[in-house]
Amino acid sequence: MRKSICFVTLALMALASLTGQDSRRGIALEESYLQESIDIMLIREQSRSESREVKESALATIEAALQRGTRNEEIRIALETMGLEGIVNKTVKEGVIANNFPDIRSKTARCLGIMGGTQAYTILIRMLGAETQAFVLADVVNALRVVGLNPNNETVKLITKRVKHFDVMLPDDLLAFAALGAYERFASQNGWRLDADTEALLVSISNGRYHTTARAYARELLAKLRSYHG
């Protein structure tokens, strides 16, 4: 009889413990949903602010959400908004573009790299075509490398088109390094092949007005391509 009582007592204690755990899990889940709802509201409002500092806060919230694995439409819209502000979507006040924040676009590109996927890729390609600042373009190219999509070699061709413009007008080491890193990744995905225009750009970088390490990187990549295909 005593054994039966002890067994029942232990069973009830175990059940209470499990019930308590389920209750705590439920509360934690509700808190998680509440936090996500608050984050979405903040992201929506802050990303549309006219203040650069407020946009920085939005990006911090977005990055934290992305690191937790959150991917939703509000984040996509916010990143598209901030990634194209000042270059596609312009607010002009007294003849001056009031929403031109290159540093915000740069941080947005990095967040898009974390986000990944076709939606991030689409926004990054639009940024690649419209961006005018070399340091922002470097972050866009780095993000495209991380995302890793190169349908029909289009990513490589578009990167080459933009880098060639700077190669002629104003060579930029950061942009060159970003492009070389992207070329290496995409070439490795494509049997170590790059199109003729991109190989010509590699030759130009290897002999151009760039830092020694950038020129050396371009030469190494060319040598690797030729070792595979003669």
N, C-alpha and C positions, 0 to 999 in steps of 0.2 A: 504493500500500500504506500509506504513511504517512498519507495522507488518511483511509483507512478506519479506521486505528488511532485517529486523533484523533477521528473521528466516534463510534466505539464508546466511547471514553473519556468524551467529553462526554455521550453518552447515559446511560452508567452513573452519572455524576455527577448528572445531572438526576434519574434514577430514585431515587438515594439521597436526594437533597434532598426529593423528593416523599414518599418513604417516611418520612423524618424528620418532615415536616410532618404526615402522617397519624397518626404515632405521637403527636406532640404534641397534635394535635386530640383523639385518643382519650383521652389523659391528662386534658386539660382538660375533656372531656365527663364522664369518670368523677368528677373533682373536683367538677364542677357538681352531678351527681346526689348525691354524698356530702354536699355542703353543704346541698342541699335536704332530704335525709333528716334531717340534724342540725337544720335549722330547723323542720321539722315536729315533731320530738320536743320541741324547746324550746317551741314554740308550744302544743303540747298540754299540757305540764306547767305552764308558767308562767301560762297563761290561767286555770287552775283553782286557782291559789295563793290563799291568804287575804291575801297581802301586796299592798298597792297598788303598792309599788315593783317587785315582781316582775311584776305585770300590765303596768306601764309598759314593762318590758323586752320582754314578749311583743308589745306593740303596736309597739315599735320594729322588732322582727324581722319582724312582719307587714307593716308599711309598706314596709320594704326589699324584701320578697318581692313585694309588689304592684307596686312601681315597676319590678321586673325582669320583670313580666308574669306572675308566678305566680298562679294561681287554683286552689285545690283545696278539698276538703271539710273538711280540718282547719282551714284559715283561716276558712271559713264558720262552722263550729261554734264556734271560739274567739271570733269577733266577735259571734255571737249570744249566747254565754255572757256576755261582758263587757258587751254592750250592754243586757242585761236584768237584770243583777245589781243587787240593792238596790232594784229597783222591781217586778219580777215574781218573780224568784227571790231570796228573802230568807233570810239566815241570822241568826237572832235569838239573842243571847247576853245573859243577864241582863236581858231586856226591851229590849235595844237592837239595832238592825239593824247587824250587824258587817261586812257587805259592801256598804255604801252608799258608793260612790266616784263622785260625779258627774263629776269630772275624767276618770276612766277612761271613763265612758260618752261624754263629750264627744269624746275622742280616738278612741274606737271609731267614732262617727258619721262622723268625718272619713275614717277608713280605709274605711268602707263606701262613701263617696262615690268614693274612688279605685277600689275594687273594681268598682263599677257592676253593672249587670245586674239581672235579676229577683230573684235570691236576696238581693242587698244591699237591694233595694227592699222586699222582704217584711219583713226585719229592721227597717229604718228605720220602716216603717209601724207595726210593733208598738211600737217605741220612742216614736214620736210619740203613740200612744194612752196610753202608761203613764207617760211622763216627767213629773216635777213641777217640775224646775228650769228656769227660763227660759233660762239661758245654754246648757244642754245642748240644749234644744229648738231654740234658734237654730242650733246645729251640725247637728242632725237635719234641720231644714228646708233649710239650705244644702246638705246632702248629697243630699236629695231633688231639689233644683234641679239639681245636677250630674248625678245619675243620669238625670233628664229624663223619667221615666215618669209619665203622668197618665191611666190608663185610665178612660174614661167620666167624666172630670173628678173622680175620687175623691180624688186627691192634693190638689188645690186645696180641695175641701170639707173634708177632714180637717184640713188646715193652718188653715183659717178657723175651724173649731170650736175648736181649741186656742188660737189667738191671741185669739179673742173672749173666752175665759175670762179671760185676763190683761188684755185691754183693759178689762174691767169691774172686775176686782179690783185689779190692780197692773200698769199699763202698763209694758212693758219695751222700750227702744229697740233692743237687739240683736235681740230676737225680731221686732220690727216690721220692721227692715231686712231680716232674713232672709226674712220672709214676702213683703215687697214685691219682693225680687229673684226669688223663686220665682213670684209672680204674673205678673211681667213676662215671664219665660221661657215659662210655660205659656200665657199669653194669646197670645203671638206664635205658638205652635204651634196655636192654636185660632182663627185669624182675628181675633185681638184681641177675644175675648169672655171674660167671666167671669160666673159665676152671680150672682144678685141678692144673696145673703147676703154674698158676697165683695166686691161693689161697695159694699154698705152698710158693711162693715168698713173699706174704703178711705176712705169719707167720715168715719167715726169717727176713724181715724188722722189724717186731714188736719186735723181740728179738735180732736184730743184732747191729752192730757197727755204729749206726746212732744217730743223734740228738734226744733228748727226744721227740720233737714235731713230728718228722717223725715216730718214733715208735708208738706214741699215735694215729696218723692219721691212720696207718696201722691197729691197734687194733680196732679203731672205724669202719673202713670199713669192717673188718672181722665180727664184731658184727652185723652190718647192714645186711650183706649177710646171716648170720645165723638166724637172726630174721625173714627173709622172707622165709627161706627154712629149718629151723630147724637144 
